[in-house]
Amino acid sequence: MDDRRSKPRLSVHLDAVWDGGEERHTALITDLSEGGCYLDTVGEVMAGEIVAFRVLLPDGDWLYLEGEVRHHRHGMGFGVRFVDLNEEQTENLLRLLKIAKEAGPGAPAISADLVEE
């Protein structure tokens, strides 16, 4: 099976909020890499759609990101590839990945396990 991901993925547990149409949806980010993430949520999206969302950081601040929907499962969630990240977003994302990796699987607010390819 061909895996198109070029960046290592971490299995995480991060709260997020995303906007879909005129509604705001909650989500749980369960998979994160430098290139994208998976949002576990019930809201509906379409492949190719650009979705704006915010991730709750361990320090209580929010990280704003945008991603192109690459795949979705009706009523389950969707995966996005990050688009147009600026320098600050990239730095915060890398910091978040580092925190998640160092916290390990037992941390309550953020946890991470390397997903083997």
N, C-alpha and C positions, 0 to 999 in steps of 0.2 A: 504494500500500500504506500502510495506517495504522500509524504507529509510535507506540505508547502511552507510550514513555519521555518523561519530562518533564525529565530531567537529562542533561547531556552525558556520554558514556561514554568511558572510556579503555581502550585495549587494554593489558593489563598481564601480568606474569609473576610471580605470587606463590604461594608454598607455603601450603597450608592443610590442616587436619585437621577432619573432621566426624564426628558420631556418627549412625549409622543403626541403629536397633534396638539390639541388644547388641554391635554391631561398630563399630570406629573405622576410618574410611577416610581415605586421603590424597587430596588434590585439588590442582589447579593453578587458581588464579583467573586467567582470561584476559580478563575484561571487567569493569570496575568503574565505578560512578558513585555519587553521593550516595544514590541510591534503591535500588541493588541490585547484583548481580554474577552472573557465570556461573562455575560450578565444573566444571572438566573432571575427571571421575572415573568410575569404573566402578560405584560403588554405586547401588542402586536407591531411588527415591523416588516419591511420588505427588503429582500436582498438588494444591495446597492444604495439603500437609503443612508443618509448621513444623520447620525444620532448624537446629540449633545448630552453629556452626563457629568455628574460630579461625584467624586469618590471621597468618602470621609477618611481623613488621614488620622493616624494614631494620636497626633497632637490636638485633634479637634478641629483643625482647619479643613477646607475642602480643596480638592484638586479638580479643576475643570478640564475636561477632555472632549474631543470629538472623534468619532470613528465611523467608518463605512461598514455597514452590515454585510458580512461575508456569508453567513449561514444563520438559519433560525429554525427553531422547533416550536410549532404552534403551542402556546400556553406553557412553554417550558423556559424559553430564553433565547439568546442570540449571541453570536460571536462578532466582534468588530476588529477591524484593522485601524489603528490610530491614523489620523490624517492631520496635516498642518500643525504639528506640535511646535511651539516656539521654544526658545532656549530655557525659559523658566519652567515650562511644563515638562520638558525633557529632564531637567535637573531634578524636579520633584518626583517624577516617575522613577528615575534611577535610585533616588533616595528611598522611595517606598519599596522598591524591589530589594534593596540592600537590607532595610529594616525587616522585611518579611522573611528573607533568607536567614538572617541572624536570629530572628525570634523563634524559628522552628515550629513544629506542628502543635506544641502545647500552649502557645500564647493565646489568651482570651480575645483580645481585640483584633489581632492580626496573626494569622498563622500561615505557614508556608511549607510545602514539601516540593522538591524538584520533581517535575513530571518527566519521566523517562521517555525518550523518543523511540 
